Amino acid sequence: MNLKINLILSFLLCSFHLFGQGQFDYRLHSHNDYLQKAPFWTALASGAHSIEVDVILRNGKLMVAHEPETIKEEWTIESLYLDPIRKAQVMGIGALDFQLLVDIKTEAYASMEVLQKSLANYSDILSTDPSQGVRVVVSGSRPAVEDYVSYPAYIWFDYQQLDLDDTLPWDKIAMVSLPYKRVSVWNGKGKIVEEEQLRIEEIRDMVHAYDRPLRFWGAPDSKTAWKAFYDLKINYINTDSPYEASQYLKSLPQNVVRGKRSHEIYTPDFMEDGKPEPIRQVILMIGDGNGLAQISAALYGHGGQLNLSQLKHIGLLKTQSADDFTTDSAAGATALATGTKANNRAIGFSPDGKALMNLPERIVDFGYRSGIVTTDHMTGASPASFYAHRQDRDMILPIADDLSKSVLDLIIGAGKNDFLTLDNDYIKPLEQAGFHFASSLDALAISRDERVGYFASNQGLPTVEKGREGFLARATTSALAFFSQKDQPFFLMVEGAMIDTGGHWNSASTVVEEGIDFDEAIGVVLRYADEHPGTLVLITADHETGGITLPQGNTSRNEVELNFDTEDHTGIMVPIFAYGPHANLFTGIYENTEVFHKLIELMK
């Protein structure tokens, strides 16, 4: 026990400011706190505003226990709570601001007499202000209401009835607690039925009319329940898991988001969808990290409709790399680009140390031009997998060098400085290879040059929320306009890179806004496909990022809650959507490498 307490003390000294009063809009009640592995300290570290201790009067002492059979001789209210509170105060661990809810399990008056004597020795750490400091609130067996006023100023009481009126001694009543079963049979899963929710709101309003907080005991104790009581503005959320509840509830303001931007939804004509027509253009769109949950979040954040959600041919890809269950972007994109499983971190490079021929290199003999549009650095793992051959994704300069040796005809992305690092200039080789770098996307769109490029920034591009809104759609439009001038078939890879960023950051708003932004570019591509027969569109991801689930939401408000299981990638299968000729060939469940092989068969 001492080791656990010391560890928690160290944590508190470093980070107590995270849990101080005013940080959250809710209050946690640590129910039966003495059953925690580190009583008091766990609740304190979790920012609990109410800490419950059950006491039984035995031999003139208040023993901490729920029933006599569980009494431990060393567990008294002093040893388990009052002494630690004083220790926390002496150590200066934050501004101690909570109520110690003493739930008396034995006869009220005899127990209260002993409690008064015990508290008298700790009056220096107790507050007489009902709004701040350490307050003692008596629950369970209590004296008669009319006797409340006879107790010291640092003792308040927990009222447990609904006969509320002005005659009650409100100056001595700290809160109102009620058995949850009195108002609802909801078990904490799904949603409370409307009738019971209205009853809870009615009781809440009755209690709040007397400016007192409300707590339900015996209530469901789960994430769904915590959020329900949070939304219902129940002042004290009753929990046996204060740390987990604290972590969950403090993330709610960031994890419950609404879509802030909207775009027109394009309705495809489906004239060639799934038909065995010849293919002339292939557009592969990769939403980096864009799993089914991310797509769903963008959908709900955008009013329940996306361009992506119009499509009918859908499959699932298995994303494991050659050397790991969970792929990184390098191996994931290499599988799509080359049809071969690679080790994590490898760019167009096989596990046995050989350069792998990528899709642009394979189809140049079929008469296809190729291009890449990305919101990432041009040397990023996903775009690089379609032109480079390196053992490690962080070999930035060699990857930059590979671009001038590629067969690509169009490049649009960020990170120009990657080509000008350490007195190296890899822009000149690109120019010598025939790339003309446009001054703008509009200039690129009308360029008559055979090979074009556009660096959107010297460093990385910002997220949509920081000002990149619409760039991907405009860049895609310009790339398609450039290729349309050429009387040749083409392959274009379009990457929305920062859905993955949102997953790594555990940023719900970034995931949603980047997903919506990616979908705007999808609309551009679908419209192009309908206007240019023979265009096959594939939309997929290299992997899922964040282990995201969507526990709650509100479709009428375009609101969705995202819950993150990790800050890394996962092995969850990712969707692949297909539109255009032969789209039916991309349904089902298969390895990500099969995308390459299916395309080669169609394009040759």
N, C-alpha and C positions, 0 to 999 in steps of 0.2 A: 504493500500500500504506500509506504513512504517513497519508493522509487517513482510510482505513478504520480503521486502528488508533486514531487520535485520536478518531474517532466512537465506537468501542466503549469506549475508556477513559472518555469522558464518560458513557456509559451506565452503565458499571460503578461509577463514583464516586457516581452518583445512586441506584443500585438494587442494589448488590451484596448487601445484607442479605436480598434476596428469595431468594438462591440459597445461603445459608450452610449449613453442616453441620447436619443435624437437621431441615431443612425437608421432606425427602422420605424415603419408605421404600425408595427404590431408588437405584442408582448408575448413572450414565451412563459408558460407555467411548467416548471419541471416537476411533473407528477411523481410522487413517491421517490423523491430525489435520493434518498438514502440507499436505494437499490442500485444506483450507478456505481461503476467501478471506482470512481473517485468522487464520493458525495461532496456537494457544494462546489468543488473546484470545476467539475465538468459544466455545471450549470452556469457558473460565473464566466467561464471561458466562452460559453455559447451565447452570452448576452441575455440570459434569462432574467426577466423582471419579477418573477415569482418562483420561490423555491419551497417545495412542500416537504414537511417532515412530520411523520406520524409519531406520536408519543404516548407512552403508557406509564401511569404512575405506579411505581413499585419501590417499597422501602424508602420513601421520602425522596426519590429521584425520578426524573422524567426520562425514561428509557426510550430509545428510538427503535420502534418496531411497530408492525401492523397488528400482530396478535401476540399474546404472552409466550407462545411456543417458540417464537423466533427471536426472543430477546438475547442480545449479546451483552455481557457485563461491561465491556469497555465502550459500548455505544450509548452515550448520553447526549442530551441536546447540547450540553456544553462542549463535549469532546468532538462531536461530529459537525457542529455548526457555529456555536457562539465563539469558541476559541479560534477556529479557522477564519471567521469574519474579522476578529480582532487582528489576527496575523496579517490578513490581506490589507487591512487599514494601516498597520504599522509599516508594511512594506511599500505602501503607496501605490497599490495596484489599481489605478484608475479612480474614478469617482463612484464609490459603491452606491448603487441606486437600485434597490429591489425590495420586495416584501418577503419576509420569512413566514410562510403560512404554516402555523403550528396546528396540526390536526389532532385534537385530543381524543383518545380512544377510551378514556376512563371517566369517572364521575367528574362533572364540570368544576364544581366549586373547590373540591380538594385539590384537583389538578391545577386550577388557576392559582391557588395559594402558593404552591411550589413553583409554578412558572414565574410568579411575581418576584419571589425571592431570588430565583436564578437570574432573571433579567436585571434585577437591581445591581448585580455585580458587573453588568455590561452596559450600564446606562450611557457610558461615554461613547459607545459605538452605535447607539440607537437614536433614531430621529423622532422628533415630536411633530415634524412637518409631514402631513399625509401625502405630499406630492414629490418628495425627494428623500434620499438617504436610505438607511436600513430601517424598514418598518416591520414590526411584529404584528401579524394578523392571526387571530385565533379562529379556527374552524372546528368542525366535528362537534364534540360535546362543549356547549357554551352556556354561560350563565343566562338567566332570563334577560330579555332585551332591555327591560327597565333598569337592570343593574350594570349595563355597559359603562355608564358614566362614572361609576365608582372606581374604575381601574385607571392606572397611570396614563399619562398623555402619550407614551410611546407604545401603547397597546390599542389595536383596533380589532374589529370583528368582521367576520365573513357572514353576510346575511343570506339565508337559503330558502326564502319564501317569495311569493309573488304578491303578497298583500302589502304593496308599497303605498305609503301615504305620508303626509307631512308630519305625522305624529311620531314617526320613527326617529331615534337619535342619530341622525345622519352624520353628525360630527364624529361618531365613533364607528361608523360602518365604512369599511375600506372598499368593499366589493360585494357583488351579488353572485353567488354560485348556485347552479341548479343541476339536477341530474338530467343528462341528455335524453335518456329514455322517456322522460316526461313529455318531450316535444317531438321526437322523431325516432323512427326505427331504421333510418338510413345507416348502412354499414361502412360508409367511407369509400365505396366503389361506385363508379358511374356518377349520377347526378341526384341530388335531393329532389323528391317530388315537390311540385309547386306548392301544394297545400301546406306541407311541413316547413318549407322555406319561408312562406309567408308568416307562419306561426313563430318561427325563430326571429324574424325581423320585427314582429310585433313585440315580442318579449324584449329584444334588444332596445327598441325605442322606449319601452316603459322604463327600463333601467337607466338608459341614457338621459331620460327626462329628469332624473334626480342626480345627474352628473356623476354617476358611478360606473366603473367598468363591470363587464359581465364575463363569467366563465362557465362553461359547461363541463362537468366531470362525468367520467364514464363515456366520453365521446370517442368516435372513431379516431384512429391515430395513424394516418398515412399521408403521403404527399397529396393525394386527391382531397383528403379531409382538411389538411392544413390550408390548402388553397381555397377551399370552399369557405372555411371560417375566416380566412383573410379577406375574401371578397365580401363576406357578410358583415365585416367589421366587428367581429367578436373580439373584444379587447385582449383577453388572455386565451391563447391557444394552448390547450392542455396536451402534453406529450410526455411519453416515456423516453423519447429520443431527442433530447434538447440540442445536441450538436448537429444531428442530421436535419432536424427541423430548421435550425438557424441557417445552415448552409443552403437549404432549399429556399426558404422564404426570402433571404437577403438577395438571392439571385432573380427573384420574380420580376422586379422592375426592369431588369435587362433581358430576361428570357421571354417575357410576354410582349409581343411586338405587333404592330400593324403595318401593312404595306404603305409606304409614303408616296410611291410613284405609280403611275399607271400608263398604259399604252393601249392602242387599238388592237383588238384581237382580229387576226386575219382568218377567214374561213376558207380552207382549201377547196378546190373544185373536185379533187379525187379522180380526175379524168384518166390519169395513167397509173393510179395507185394500185400496185400489185399486178399490173399488166405485164405481159412478156415482151415489152417494147425494147428496142436497142437503147443502150445507155451512152450518153454523150458527155454529161457532166456528173461529177460526184462531189458532194459537199459533206464532209465529215465534221460534225460539231461536237466538241468535247467540253463538257462542263466539269472542270477539275473539282473532284470531291463531291460531285452532284448525285447523291443517292436518292432513293425514293422518298425518304423523309424530307430532304432538302427541296425536292420538286413539289411535294405536298405543301410544305411551308410557304413556298413562293405562290403556289396556287391559291391557298387560303388568304394570303396577304394581298392577293390581287383580285379579290372579289369572286373567287371560285372558278376563274377562267384563265387559261394560258393558251398561247399559240400551240405549245407542246401538247396540251390536253385535247386538241382537236384530232390528233392522229390515231390511227386504228391498228397499225402493225407494231406490236411491242414484244420484246424479248428480254431475257435476263442474261447478263454476262458474269462468269466466274472470273475473279481477278487475281488469284494467287500468282506470286512470282515464282521463278525457278528455285529460289533458295529460302522462301519464307511464305508463311500462310497469308500474311498481310503485305500487300505490295506497296511500294512507294510510287511516285509519279513517273520516275524514270523507267522502271520496269513495266509499269502499267501502260504507259504510252508506247514503249518499245514493242510490247505485245501487239498493240493495235497497228503500229507502223510497219512491223516486219513479219508478223505471223509466227514469231518465236518467243518462247518464254525466256526472260533474262533475269539475272540476279538483280536484287535491289541495288540502286544507284547506277546501274549500267545504262548507257545511252547507245542504242543501236549496236550492242556488243553482246555476243553469246557467252554462255557460262564457260565454254571451252576456249575463250579468248579470241574469237574471230569476229570481224566486222560483219554485220548483218545487212543485207540489201533491203532498203526501205521502200515503201510504196512509190514515192516519186521516182526513185531510181528504177524500179521495175516497170513502171508504165510509160517512161519516156520513149521506149521502143514501140509502144502502142500509139504514139503520136499525141500523148497527153502533155499539156503544160501543168505546172503545179505551183501552189502558193500557200502561204501561212499567214493567218491573222490571229493575233493573241493580245490579251491585256497583260501578259507577263513580259519579262525580259525575253528578247529573241533567243537568248542562250538558256532560257528556262528548260526544265526537264522535258515537259510535254512537247513544245515546239522543236527542241533540239533532236528529239527522237525521230523526227521526220527528215533530218538531214545529216546528223553527226554520227560519229562512231568512236565513242570513248568509254573507257572502263568506269569512270566515275563522273557523276553529274556536276561535281564541283571543279572539274577541269575547265574552267571558264575560258581561258585564253585558247587552248586547243579546240574547244567547241566553237569559239568565234572564228577560228581559222578554218574550220570545216565548212562554214557557211559559204565562203567564196568558192569552194570546190564542189558545192552541191549542184543539183539540176533544177533548183527552184527558180521560178520566174517572177515571183512576187513575195515580198516580206513586209509585214506591218506589225510592229510591236514596240516595246520599250527597251530601255537599257543600252542606249548608244555608247555610254562610257565603258561598257564591258569590252568594246572593240578598240578602246583607246587607253588601256590600262598599262601601267609600268613602262611608259615610253614606247609601247607597241601601237601600231596603227593597222588595224585589220579592216578599216573602211576602204583604204586604197586598193587592197586586193579585190574587194567587192566591186569597186568601180572598174577596175581592170577586167573583171569577169563580165562586165556589161551592165551592172546594176546602175540605174539612174535614180538618185534619191530625190524624191519630190519634196517640195516645200510645204505641201498641205495634202490632205486627203482628196480634196477637189481636184488638185493638179494631178494627183496620181490617177484618178478615175479617167481622165481624158488623155493621159500620156500615150504617145505612139511608140514609146521605147519598147524594146523586146523584153527587158527585165527591169523591174521597178522595186523601189523600197521606200519605206517611210518610218522614221524613228519618232515615236510620239513623245518621247522624253529622254533626257540624258540618263536619268536614274529609273526607278520604278514608277509606274502610274499610281495615282491614288485610288482608293476604293470609290464606289459610286457615291457613298455618303460624304466623301471628301471632295467631290467635284468631277468625277469621271462619267457622270450620267450620259448615256447615249453614245459614247465613243465606239463601243463594239458594233452597234448597229450601223453607224456611219462608216466605220472602217470596212465592214462587210459589204455595204452598198458600193463603196468605191472599188473594192477588190473585184466584185462581180461585174461592175461597169468596165473595168480594165480588161478582164478576160473576154467579155462579150464583144469587144472590138476585134478579137483575134478569131480567125476562122479555124479554130482547133478545139478539140475537147479539152477539158481541164479537170484537175482535182484541187480542191481547196479545203484546207483544214482550218477551222475557226475555233479558237479556245476562249472560253470564259474562265479565267484562271482564279478569280478571287472568291468564288463560292468555297473553295478549299481554304482560303485564308480565314473566312468566317468560321469554318469548322475548327481550325487550329486555334483561333482566338476564343472559341466558345462564345462567339458574338452572334446572338440570334438575329439582330437587325442586319448585320453584314450578310449572313446567309440568305435572308429573305430579299434584301435589296439587290444583291448580286444575282440571285436567281431570277428576279424579275427583269433585270438588265439583260441577262443572257437570253431570256425569252423574247425580248424585243428584237434581238438579232435573229432569233429563230423565225419570227414573223417575216423579216426581210427575205430570208432564204426560202421560206415556203412560197411566198409571192413570186419570187424569181423562178422557182421550179414550175409553177403553173404557167408562167409566161414563156418558159423555154423548155419545150418538150424534150424528153430524154434525160431529165435531171433526177438523180437519185440522192435523197437526203438521208443521212444517218445522224442521230443525235444520241450521245451516250456519255459515259464518264470513265475516267481511268481507275477510280476507286471511290469509296465513300469516306468522308472525313467527319469525325466528331461523335460517331455512334449515336446519332440524333434520334429521339423519339418525340412525338407530339401528343402529350398527355391531355391537353385541353385547348380550347379555342372558342371563338365566337364568330360565326360566319357573317352575321349581320353587321359586325364592326370590322371585318377583314382582319380579325385578331387571331393570333395563334401563339401557343406556348411551346417553346423548344426546350428539351432537356438533353444535356450533353453527357455522354458516358465517358468520353476520353477527349484529349486534345490531339490525338493522333489519327491515323487512318484505321480502318477496320477491314475485315474480310467479307463484309456483307456484299452480296451480289448487287450489281448496278443495272438499271434498265437500259435498253437500247430501243429507240424509236426509229421507224423507217417510213419514208414517204416517197412515192414515185414508182417507176418501173422496177419490178422484181422485189418490192418491199416485203412481200410475203416470205421471202427466203431468210429474213432476219428475225423471225419469231422463234419462240422456244427458249431453251436454256442450253448454253454452250460456253466454251472457253473464249476469252477475249481474243485469243489468237485467230479464231475462226473468222473474225470480221475481215481481216486481211485476205485470207484465202478465198472467201466468198467474193470480195471485191475484185481480186485478180481474175477469177473465172468470168465475172461479168464484163470486166473492162477489156479483156484481151479478145 
